[in-house]
């Protein structure tokens, strides 16, 4: 497989783990299942996630995501529906990296549910190649994709390095994504972006009204209103619950209880990212996303960013996703410390 010298530094930094107690870090192994267009990721011999890159999807995703104990923390719909789940927003599946408006094309909301004239305004992210796949502690996966318009014209080349690690009580993903413009590109200020995930029913906020199933999405009917949604947001700036949405912070944690264990998902922003600290597009119904590119959308007093790239110019985004399980969620002081360590890498 082709290797990129420019990513050597990325790999070295990823190996310098400063995660949630990685002293007993487990081996990560990859299995490329080309027949299914996915790469399975196991940690310590246990399934963790899979990188899905089929052209039947609008973009590559990581799906599902599991805790070290094996609990699934992402929603199954629309790939693996579980009774009682919401069936809204079919484009929100697993963990993804897209944006709502790139040169007028919507890469975020694209899914099989969009039909008719609206499809002419949807973008697609297509897998090109696996550049590196290295088992170890951490395990490294580097891929190249292209962001293209509905006619197949390429707007951006994406090179993404995933560093996977974990131990007996945590799982971690470091994602470093470099976007290189192939034509003049503008990321217009829009609400939906940039890195996001859709979580399991138990991690939704309990105050969020139940949404009925969308017609044509799934025959499963309405969401199970009796299921124990008990999620809670907390940011590095002390914002909690629904008040986390639209605010800026270095990190945001979503935590809750599922089948007797406390689970948390933390997304860390990096100071070298544009728009740091990011705005949090964190919704009670289960969307957990960070959008650094739309200040005017979240703050009426902020000037638009409208990030522009000339052909050949690049922008890089770095994020860390930490998933823990146990008897309690990580303390804010601990997450501050981990955030500082991530910032110094």
Buried (B, 14 or more C-beta within 10 A) or exposed (E): EEEBEEBEEBBEBBBEBBBBEBEEBBBBBBEBEEEEBBBBBBBBEBEBBBBBBEEEBBBBBBBBBBBBBEBBBBBBBBBEBBEBBBBBBBBBBBBBBBBBBBBEBBBBBBBEBBEEEEEEBBBBBBBBEBBBBBBBBBBBBBBBBBBBBEEEEEBBBBBBBBBBBBBEBBBBBBBBBBBBBBEEBBBBBBBBBBBBBBBBBBBBBEEBEBBEBEEEBBEBEEBBEEBEBBBBBBBBBEBEBBEBBBBBBBBBBBBBBBEEEBBBBBBBBBEEBBBBBBBBBBBBBBBBBBBBBBBBBBEEEBEEBBBEBEEEEEBBBBBBBBBBBBEEBBEBEEBEEBBEBBBEB
